[in-house]
Amino acid sequence: SLLNRASVKEKSSAQSELRKASFEMSRIFLSDKAQQAYEVALSLRRLEPGQAQNRLIDVLKSEPENMLAVLELAQVQILRSECSQALEMIEKSILLMPYDEELQLVQAQALLC
């Protein structure tokens, strides 16, 4: 019926909006300190990946569900051939954010690492 189709469409739209909101929220820093540490890690990534990794670990201690930090740490771990650690962290994050395409991409990178 027309009413059922409208209800399904509304539910689908609401789910889409919820996914979008949770995606956006997972990429917001809750503290300036964590954001600054993340930005320093980005600048260290290429020349000093070990230092970048330490900064990102610190960020995740205070903001464990920040997907920007999770993604960056996984990429640094892949860069350092720490593939199993990257994969484990990404797979845990996918449980929280199953529709996050960036997590799925980094998961594939870790699997190929």
N, C-alpha and C positions, 0 to 999 in steps of 0.2 A: 504494500500500500504506500501511498504518497507520504503518509505520516511516519511510517517506519523508515523510509529512505531519508527523510528530513532528520529524524532522530539519529540515525547512523552517521549522517554527514556532520551533524553538530558534535557528536561524540568524537569523530575523527579529527575535527577541527580543534576541539578542546585538548585532545592528546597531542596534537602537533604543537599547539601553543605551550603546553606543559614541557614537552621535550625542548623546545626553543628556550624557554625560561631557565630550565635546569642546565642547559648547555652554557648559557650566558653566566649564570650564577657560579658555575664551576670554574670560571676563568676570571673571577674577581678576587683581588687580594683583600684580605680582611685587615691587614696592618701595613703601614708604610715600611716597617722594617723588613717584612717578608718580600714586599715588592722590590725594595732596594737590593736585597740579597739576590733575588731572581735576576734583576737587571745586571748586577755584577757578574753573575754566573754566565749570562749571555755573552758578556764581553770577554770572559775567560775561556769560553768553550773551545775555540780553535787552538789557542797557544798553550793553555794550561787546563786540559780537560779534568785532571784530578782535582784541581782547586774548584772548578765549576761544579763538579759532582758534590764536593763537600758543602758548597753554598746551597745547592738544591736540596740536599739532605736536610740541612738546617731549616729551609723553607717548609719542607714537608713535615717536620717535627711540629711546627706550629699550625700549619694549614694542610693536613693530610689529604684533603679532598680537592685541592687546587689542581685542576687538570693541566694548566699551563706548566706548572712545576713538574708534574708527573711526566708529561710528554717530553719536556726538555731533559729531565734526568734519564729517561729511557733512551733518548737519542745519544746522550753523552755515554751512557753505558754501552750502547751499540758501537759507538766510535772507539771505545776502549776494549772492544771484544768481550764485554761482560754480558753476553747475550741472554743467558738463562736468568740472570737477575732482572734484566730489562723485561723479558717476557713475563716473568712472574708478577712484576709490578703492574704491567699493562693488563694482564688478564684479571687481576683483582679490580682494577679500575673499570674494566669493561662490565664487570658485574654491577657496578654502581651506575654506569652510563652506557647501557648496551647500544644506544643509537648513535654514539659519537664516532663519526667517520675518521677523525684524526687518530683516535685510539686504535681503530681497526687497521689503519695504514701503518702505524708504528708497530702494531702486533705482527703484521706481515713482514716488516723490516727485521724484527727480532727473530722471527722464524727462519728468515733467509741468512741471518748473520752467521 
